[in-house]
Amino acid sequence: MQRGLKNLEAYLSRHDRFIISTHESSDADGLGAEIAFAELLTHLGKESIILNSDPINEKFTFIDHDSEIQIFSPEYTISNIEEYAVFVLDTNDFNNIGNAYPFLKDRVKEVFIIDHHEGGKDKFEHNFIKAEASSTCEIIYQILQHYDHDPSFKASQALYAGMLFDTGSFRYPKTSPITFKIASHLVENGASPFKIYEYIYENNSLASFELRGLMLASMEILHDGRLIMLRLTPEMIEKTGAPFSEGEMNINLPLTVKGVIASLLIKQDIGGPVKVSMRTKGDLDVAEIAMENGGGGHKNASGYKSPLEFEETCRKALDDMSRFFT
């Protein structure tokens, strides 16, 4: 924590103008962290632009109710971009921010990472990576406290949303007493647990419900019912018209079934790369598998991009996961 804060202080002292970004297919943790961190930069007298590669999933738009987040396009420009440095939140790889990466990578001054995922050990030394934190929003809250900035209602709602999402409603292993203390303060500042849960988990479109049905119909039950694999294909998205990001959230469904200890989702958006998401219970460490394939994440929740075709990726992912069942 102290090393991360010193690195951050030094970075802030070197620059006055910043671009804030998060990983492609942004989720509540990345978005919430961006909104709250931008508020801190304003508090510190710095300038900032939030720039993401993908549009915000409709269910997360309440996090950015003032429309602060700009979405990159081929026509996007930033005046005097060479005067900006970058903050990358909720991923330890600059390349993971998506289509905005080629636009930024050779034009900005520096890049600083704030993240909580395992992997990328070579980046721990000069950034702010706290792998034991429940979420990036938890880290951002602690940074706000370090700078004596009490988050506004907007920032409190954003941070609570990110923590709720990345802890699986405060039940994943990295949820700690610190997590609950932070959540308590955010609720005191106006964040509504009921409304935020409703926004994220009880606000799905009918199309996403149809998509879930197609994904469940694709499932394979393996290793005596201990592993379930789902597919999310471009054809499913085209047929239902549902957002790809809503399909991604179904990765956790198999783990609600008694006896299932591992869930595997092979997914591909229309025109996008093939990706693998893995979820497990207990001591089954999928972060190791993800890092072997150029990805990362957490012990029980990780993923990576695959260079292989869809069905070949399915076969390889199943083979990788088989180590847990031999």
C-alpha positions as CSV (number, residue, x, y, z in Angstrom):
1,M,0.0,0.0,0.0
2,Q,2.7,2.5,1.0
3,R,4.8,1.7,-2.1
4,G,1.8,2.2,-4.3
5,L,1.0,5.6,-2.7
6,K,4.5,6.8,-3.1
7,N,4.5,5.8,-6.7
8,L,1.2,7.6,-7.2
9,E,2.4,10.7,-5.5
10,A,5.5,10.9,-7.7
11,Y,3.4,10.3,-10.8
12,L,1.0,13.1,-9.9
13,S,3.8,15.4,-9.2
14,R,5.2,15.0,-12.7
15,H,2.0,15.7,-14.6
16,D,-1.1,18.0,-14.6
17,R,-3.2,16.6,-17.4
18,F,-4.5,13.0,-17.5
19,I,-6.4,10.5,-19.5
20,I,-8.2,7.9,-17.5
21,S,-9.2,4.6,-19.1
22,T,-10.2,1.0,-18.2
23,H,-10.4,-2.4,-19.8
24,E,-12.5,-3.1,-22.9
25,S,-16.1,-4.3,-22.2
26,S,-15.9,-2.1,-19.1
27,D,-17.7,-3.3,-16.0
28,A,-19.0,-1.6,-12.8
29,D,-15.6,-1.8,-11.0
30,G,-13.7,-0.1,-13.9
31,L,-16.4,2.5,-14.5
32,G,-16.9,3.3,-10.8
33,A,-13.2,3.7,-10.3
34,E,-12.9,6.1,-13.2
35,I,-15.7,8.3,-12.0
36,A,-14.4,8.5,-8.4
37,F,-10.7,9.0,-9.5
38,A,-11.6,11.8,-11.9
39,E,-13.3,13.5,-8.9
40,L,-10.1,13.2,-6.9
41,L,-8.0,14.6,-9.7
42,T,-10.3,17.7,-9.9
43,H,-10.0,18.0,-6.1
44,L,-6.2,18.0,-6.5
45,G,-6.3,20.7,-9.2
46,K,-5.5,18.4,-12.1
47,E,-7.3,18.1,-15.5
48,S,-8.6,14.8,-16.6
49,I,-10.5,13.1,-19.5
50,I,-12.2,9.7,-19.1
51,L,-11.8,7.8,-22.4
52,N,-13.0,4.2,-22.9
53,S,-13.0,2.0,-26.0
54,D,-16.5,0.6,-25.6
55,P,-20.0,2.1,-24.9
56,I,-21.3,1.6,-21.4
57,N,-23.6,-1.3,-20.8
58,E,-27.1,0.2,-20.2
59,K,-27.3,-1.3,-16.8
60,F,-24.2,0.6,-15.7
61,T,-25.2,4.0,-17.1
62,F,-26.4,5.2,-13.6
63,I,-22.7,5.2,-12.6
64,D,-22.0,7.9,-15.2
65,H,-25.3,9.9,-14.9
66,D,-23.4,13.2,-15.9
67,S,-22.0,11.6,-19.1
68,E,-18.4,12.2,-18.1
69,I,-17.1,9.2,-19.9
70,Q,-16.1,9.7,-23.5
71,I,-16.1,6.8,-26.0
72,F,-13.3,6.4,-28.4
73,S,-14.0,6.4,-32.2
74,P,-11.7,6.6,-35.2
75,E,-12.6,10.3,-35.5
76,Y,-11.7,11.0,-31.8
77,T,-9.1,13.7,-31.2
78,I,-7.5,15.3,-28.1
79,S,-5.8,18.7,-28.5
80,N,-2.2,18.7,-27.3
81,I,-2.4,15.0,-26.5
82,E,1.4,15.0,-25.9
83,E,0.8,16.9,-22.7
84,Y,-1.2,14.1,-21.2
85,A,-0.3,11.1,-19.1
86,V,-2.5,8.1,-18.7
87,F,-4.1,6.2,-15.8
88,V,-5.2,2.7,-16.6
89,L,-7.7,1.3,-14.0
90,D,-8.8,-2.3,-13.3
91,T,-6.4,-4.0,-15.6
92,N,-2.6,-4.4,-15.3
93,D,-2.0,-4.3,-19.1
94,F,-2.3,-1.0,-21.0
95,N,-3.0,-3.0,-24.2
96,N,-6.3,-4.3,-22.6
97,I,-8.0,-0.9,-22.9
98,G,-9.1,-1.8,-26.4
99,N,-9.3,0.3,-29.5
100,A,-8.1,3.4,-27.8
101,Y,-4.7,1.8,-27.1
102,P,-3.1,2.4,-30.6
103,F,-4.4,6.0,-30.5
104,L,-2.7,6.6,-27.1
105,K,0.3,4.3,-26.8
106,D,3.0,6.3,-28.7
107,R,1.6,9.8,-28.0
108,V,1.2,10.2,-24.2
109,K,3.9,11.0,-21.7
110,E,3.6,8.1,-19.3
111,V,1.2,5.3,-18.1
112,F,0.4,4.4,-14.5
113,I,-1.7,1.4,-13.5
114,I,-4.1,1.1,-10.5
115,D,-5.3,-2.5,-10.3
116,H,-6.1,-5.4,-8.0
117,H,-5.6,-8.4,-10.3
118,E,-2.9,-11.1,-10.0
119,G,-0.3,-11.4,-12.7
120,G,2.0,-8.7,-14.1
121,K,4.4,-9.0,-11.1
122,D,7.0,-6.9,-13.1
123,K,4.5,-4.0,-12.9
124,F,4.1,-4.0,-9.1
125,E,7.3,-2.0,-8.6
126,H,6.4,1.2,-10.3
127,N,2.5,1.3,-10.2
128,F,-0.2,0.8,-7.6
129,I,-1.3,-2.8,-7.8
130,K,-2.8,-4.3,-4.7
131,A,-3.8,-7.9,-5.5
132,E,-5.4,-8.5,-2.1
133,A,-8.0,-5.8,-2.6
134,S,-11.6,-6.8,-3.3
135,S,-11.8,-4.4,-6.2
136,T,-10.2,-1.4,-7.9
137,C,-12.9,0.7,-6.3
138,E,-11.7,-0.3,-2.9
139,I,-8.2,0.9,-3.8
140,I,-9.5,4.2,-5.2
141,Y,-11.5,4.8,-2.0
142,Q,-8.3,4.3,0.0
143,I,-6.5,6.7,-2.3
144,L,-9.3,9.3,-1.7
145,Q,-8.9,8.8,2.0
146,H,-5.1,9.3,1.7
147,Y,-5.7,12.7,0.1
148,D,-8.4,13.6,2.7
149,H,-11.2,13.7,0.1
150,D,-14.6,12.5,1.2
151,P,-16.4,11.1,-1.9
152,S,-19.4,13.0,-3.1
153,F,-22.7,11.2,-3.6
154,K,-21.9,10.5,-7.2
155,A,-18.5,9.1,-6.4
156,S,-19.9,7.1,-3.4
157,Q,-22.5,5.5,-5.6
158,A,-19.9,4.7,-8.3
159,L,-17.5,3.1,-5.8
160,Y,-20.3,1.1,-4.1
161,A,-21.4,-0.2,-7.5
162,G,-17.9,-1.3,-8.4
163,M,-17.4,-3.0,-5.0
164,L,-20.8,-4.7,-5.2
165,F,-20.1,-6.0,-8.7
166,D,-16.5,-7.2,-8.2
167,T,-17.2,-9.0,-4.9
168,G,-20.2,-10.9,-6.2
169,S,-22.4,-8.9,-3.8
170,F,-19.9,-9.1,-1.0
171,R,-19.3,-12.9,-1.1
172,Y,-16.1,-13.5,-3.1
173,P,-12.9,-14.5,-1.1
174,K,-11.3,-11.1,-1.3
175,T,-14.2,-9.5,0.5
176,S,-12.7,-8.4,3.9
177,P,-13.7,-6.4,7.0
178,I,-12.1,-3.4,5.2
179,T,-14.5,-3.9,2.3
180,F,-17.5,-3.7,4.6
181,K,-16.2,-0.6,6.4
182,I,-15.8,1.2,3.1
183,A,-19.2,0.1,2.0
184,S,-20.7,1.4,5.2
185,H,-19.1,4.9,4.7
186,L,-20.4,5.0,1.1
187,V,-23.9,4.2,2.3
188,E,-23.6,7.0,4.8
189,N,-22.7,9.3,1.9
190,G,-26.0,8.3,0.1
191,A,-25.2,5.2,-1.9
192,S,-28.4,3.0,-1.9
193,P,-27.7,-0.8,-1.6
194,F,-31.2,-1.6,-2.9
195,K,-31.2,0.8,-5.9
196,I,-27.6,-0.1,-7.0
197,Y,-28.3,-3.9,-6.8
198,E,-31.5,-3.3,-8.7
199,Y,-29.7,-1.3,-11.4
200,I,-27.1,-4.1,-11.9
201,Y,-28.9,-7.3,-11.3
202,E,-32.6,-6.7,-11.8
203,N,-32.6,-4.5,-14.9
204,N,-31.9,-7.0,-17.7
205,S,-33.5,-6.7,-21.1
206,L,-35.8,-9.3,-22.6
207,A,-33.2,-9.9,-25.3
208,S,-30.6,-10.7,-22.6
209,F,-33.0,-13.2,-21.1
210,E,-33.4,-14.9,-24.5
211,L,-29.6,-14.9,-24.9
212,R,-29.3,-16.6,-21.5
213,G,-31.6,-19.3,-22.8
214,L,-29.5,-19.9,-25.8
215,M,-26.3,-20.0,-23.7
216,L,-27.8,-22.5,-21.3
217,A,-28.9,-24.6,-24.2
218,S,-25.3,-24.8,-25.3
219,M,-23.9,-26.0,-22.0
220,E,-21.8,-29.1,-21.7
221,I,-21.7,-30.9,-18.3
222,L,-18.4,-32.6,-17.7
223,H,-16.3,-34.3,-15.0
224,D,-19.3,-35.9,-13.2
225,G,-21.2,-32.6,-13.0
226,R,-18.3,-30.6,-11.5
227,L,-17.6,-28.5,-14.5
228,I,-20.1,-26.7,-16.8
229,M,-19.0,-25.0,-20.1
230,L,-21.1,-22.4,-21.8
231,R,-20.8,-20.8,-25.2
232,L,-21.5,-17.2,-26.2
233,T,-21.3,-16.8,-30.0
234,P,-21.7,-14.0,-32.5
235,E,-24.7,-15.9,-33.9
236,M,-26.5,-15.8,-30.5
237,I,-25.9,-12.1,-30.2
238,E,-27.2,-11.5,-33.8
239,K,-30.3,-13.6,-33.2
240,T,-31.3,-12.0,-29.9
241,G,-30.0,-8.5,-30.3
242,A,-28.7,-8.6,-26.7
243,P,-25.5,-6.8,-25.7
244,F,-22.4,-9.0,-25.5
245,S,-21.6,-7.7,-22.1
246,E,-24.9,-9.0,-20.6
247,G,-24.1,-12.5,-22.0
248,E,-20.7,-12.3,-20.3
249,M,-22.3,-12.1,-16.9
250,N,-23.8,-15.6,-17.2
251,I,-20.4,-17.0,-16.4
252,N,-21.5,-17.3,-12.8
253,L,-24.7,-19.2,-13.4
254,P,-23.2,-22.7,-13.3
255,L,-21.7,-22.1,-9.9
256,T,-25.2,-21.8,-8.4
257,V,-25.7,-25.5,-9.2
258,K,-25.0,-28.0,-6.4
259,G,-21.8,-29.9,-7.0
260,V,-20.4,-27.6,-9.7
261,I,-17.0,-26.2,-8.7
262,A,-15.9,-24.8,-12.1
263,S,-17.5,-22.7,-14.8
264,L,-16.1,-22.1,-18.2
265,L,-17.4,-19.6,-20.8
266,I,-16.0,-19.4,-24.3
267,K,-17.2,-16.1,-25.9
268,Q,-16.9,-14.0,-29.0
269,D,-18.6,-10.7,-29.8
270,I,-19.6,-9.8,-33.4
271,G,-16.3,-9.0,-35.1
272,G,-14.3,-9.5,-31.9
273,P,-11.7,-12.0,-30.7
274,V,-12.4,-15.3,-29.0
275,K,-12.1,-15.0,-25.2
276,V,-12.2,-17.4,-22.3
277,S,-13.6,-16.7,-18.8
278,M,-13.1,-19.1,-15.9
279,R,-14.7,-19.2,-12.5
280,T,-14.1,-21.7,-9.7
281,K,-14.8,-22.4,-6.1
282,G,-12.3,-23.2,-3.3
283,D,-8.6,-23.8,-4.1
284,L,-8.9,-24.2,-7.8
285,D,-6.6,-21.5,-9.1
286,V,-7.6,-20.4,-12.6
287,A,-5.3,-17.3,-12.5
288,E,-2.4,-19.6,-13.3
289,I,-4.2,-20.9,-16.4
290,A,-5.0,-17.4,-17.5
291,M,-1.4,-16.2,-17.1
292,E,-0.1,-19.3,-19.1
293,N,-2.3,-18.0,-21.9
294,G,-1.3,-14.4,-21.7
295,G,-4.2,-13.2,-19.5
296,G,-4.8,-12.7,-15.8
297,G,-7.3,-12.1,-13.1
298,H,-7.9,-13.7,-9.7
299,K,-7.5,-17.1,-8.2
300,N,-11.2,-18.0,-8.7
301,A,-12.0,-15.6,-11.6
302,S,-9.8,-15.1,-14.6
303,G,-9.7,-15.0,-18.3
304,Y,-7.7,-14.5,-21.5
305,K,-7.9,-13.8,-25.2
306,S,-7.4,-16.8,-27.5
307,P,-5.6,-16.8,-30.8
308,L,-7.4,-19.9,-31.8
309,E,-10.8,-20.5,-33.6
310,F,-13.9,-20.8,-31.4
311,E,-14.2,-24.6,-31.2
312,E,-10.5,-25.1,-31.0
313,T,-10.5,-22.7,-28.0
314,C,-13.2,-24.7,-26.4
315,R,-11.1,-27.9,-26.7
316,K,-8.0,-26.3,-25.3
317,A,-9.8,-24.6,-22.5
318,L,-11.4,-27.9,-21.4
319,D,-8.0,-29.5,-21.6
320,D,-6.4,-26.8,-19.4
321,M,-9.2,-27.1,-16.9
322,S,-8.9,-30.9,-16.7
323,R,-5.9,-30.5,-14.4
324,F,-8.4,-29.9,-11.6
325,F,-10.2,-33.2,-12.1
326,T,-7.5,-35.8,-12.6
